[in-house]
Amino acid sequence: MPKTRYRPAEAVRYHAFNGEVIDYASLHDFVRQLPRGPEGFRLIAQIGLRFRRLDCFGFALPDPRGEAGSAVLRDLWGDSIPRSQVHEAWASVGPKPIRLRAHQAAFARAYRFRDGPVPRTGRHGGGSYFRRPRTTAEIRAWDDALDAADEAAEYGGTLRLRRRRGPKALPEAWDDIPRGDHDHRCWKRHRRTQYRTRA
């Protein structure tokens, strides 16, 4: 006899890996208390049909079918609820509305193309007087290049490294390099795209 589809109106029980057990009136009540966004997806991804098994060192064993998790959601009869049905119930609840701040909402209502002030060009407080160069990835890649050069030297080869792009020559955010456009208020400099859409 084929198994009937789970009905969200039935009570569910949440079993955590640490032994914690929480009862909910329905599946919708469970997904309503989950946070919206990536954090909610991460919590649902931990739900499985059974608990994952660990080896003697405490590491999770491979799960080719992807049915194991660190938490299990069961109904009143003890049957595990699939992760796909939890996703469907979570999507049916709907995302929470995004609340804009007062000045953001005022801009969204008042600003029109070539009619009034342009966003991000006013004299608002905050901001930084220093540049923030994003060179962290290149600095970390220098260690890999050094390892590759050592490996090439073991086999009698040579690998020239560009010293001007080394970690000592690259700027960082801690170098406090001043910005040159902090007092520049023209909208042409601060726009994000070359084109402008008409309202």
N, C-alpha and C positions, 0 to 999 in steps of 0.2 A: 504494500500500500504506500503510495507516495506521501511524503511528508507535506503537510499543509503549510502555507506561508504564514509567517509570524504576524500577529495583529498588534499594532502599537498600543492598543488600549489595555493590554494585559500587564500585570506587574512584573518587574524585572529585579534581579539581584546582581549586584556588582561585586565580583571577587577579585581582590588585589593580590599581587604576588607575595606581599608580606603577611597575608592572612586576614586583612581587613575586609569586612563584608558590609555593604550598604544596600538597603532596600529602597526601591523607587516605585511609585504608583503605576508608571507606564514608561515606555521607551522614550516618549516625548518629554516626560519630566526629567529623564536622565540627560538628554541632549540639550535641554534648556539651560542646565547649570554649567555646561561646557563653555569655555571662552570662545569668542568668535575669532576667526583668522587662523594663522598658522599654528597657534598653540592648541586650538581645538582639533585640527587635523593630526597633530602629533599625538594627542591623547587617544584619538580614535584608532590611530595606526598601531597602538600598543595592545588593542583588544584582539584576542584570538579565540579559536574554538577550543583550545587547550593551553595549558601553561608550557612555556618553553623549557626544555631540559638543559641542565648544566652539566659540565664535566667536573672532574675532581678539582680543577683549579678555579671553578666558579664562572667559566666562560660559557656562553650559550652555544649549544651544538647546532650544526646546520639544519635548516628547516626547508627542504626543497619545495614543498607545497605552499609554504607561507601561511600555515594555519595556526602556528603557535604564537603566543604573545605573553606579555607580562601581566595581563589582566584578562578576565573572562566574564562575559555578561550572559547570565542564564535566566530562563523564565521559571514559572512556578513548578514545572515538571522536571526541571533540571537540564533541559536541552540548551545547548550553547547557541547564542544568537550570532549569525554571521556578521562580519565587519561591514559587508556591503549594505545590509539593512540598517545598520547604525548610521552609515553615511547618508542613506536616503532619508531617514528620519531627521538627521541633522540639517540636511538641505531644505526639508519641508518647513522647518521652523522659520527659516529666512534670516538674512543678516540683520544685525542691529543698525539703525540709521546712524550715519556719521554726522556728528554735531560739529558745526563750524564755530570758531570763535566769533565774537561780536564784530571785530573789524574785518574778518574774512567774509562773514555773511554780508556786511555792508558793501564790500567791494564787489561781491558776486551780484548784488542787486543793482548797484549804482553804475559800475564801470561799463562803458560802451566804447567801441572803436572810434578814436579821434573825437571823443566827446567826454572831456573830464580828465582827471589825473590818471596816469599810467601806474599800474601796480609795481611795487618794488623800487620806486624811484623817489619816495618821500623821505623826509628826515625823521625816520623812526630810530628808536634807541637800539642798542646792542650792536652786533656785528664784531668782526675781528679786524684789527689793524695789521695783522701779519698773514702772510701766505701760508697755505697748507699743502706743500708738494706731496704727491702720492707716489713715493718711491720705495715703500716698504717691500713690495713684491720683488723689485729689482735687487734690493739689498739682500733679501733672503736667497735669491737665485745665485748670488755670488758664491755662497757656500757650496752649492751644487757644482758650479764651474770650477772651484778649487779641487773638489773631489775628482772631477773629470780630468783635470790637469795632472793630478797625482797618479791616476790610473793610467793615463797616457805615458807618463814618465816611466812607469814600471815596465811597459812593453817597448821602451826605447823611442817613443814618439814625443812630440812636443805640441803643446797647445798654448797659443799666445792669448793672454787675457788683456782686455782693454782696461788699463789702470785708471783712465779718466772716468770710467763708469763703476769704479769700485765703491765700497761702502764709505770710505773716508772722503771721497770726492763728491758724492751725491748729497744734495741738500735734504734736510729733514724739517719736520714741523717744529722741532726744538731749536732750530737755528734762528728763529724770530726774524725772518726776512720780511721787511715791510711791504705792504701793498701800495700800488701806485694809483689805484682807481677808487680809493675809499671815499673821496669827496666828489667823485664824478657822478653827477645825477642824471645824465642824459639817458633817456630810455633806449637809445640805439645801442648803448654799450651793455646794458643789463638784460636785453631781451634774450629769450631762450631759442627762438627760431628766426630765420631770416624773413619769412613771410608773416603777414598779419591777416587774420581772418576777420571778415566784416560781421558785425552782429546782426 
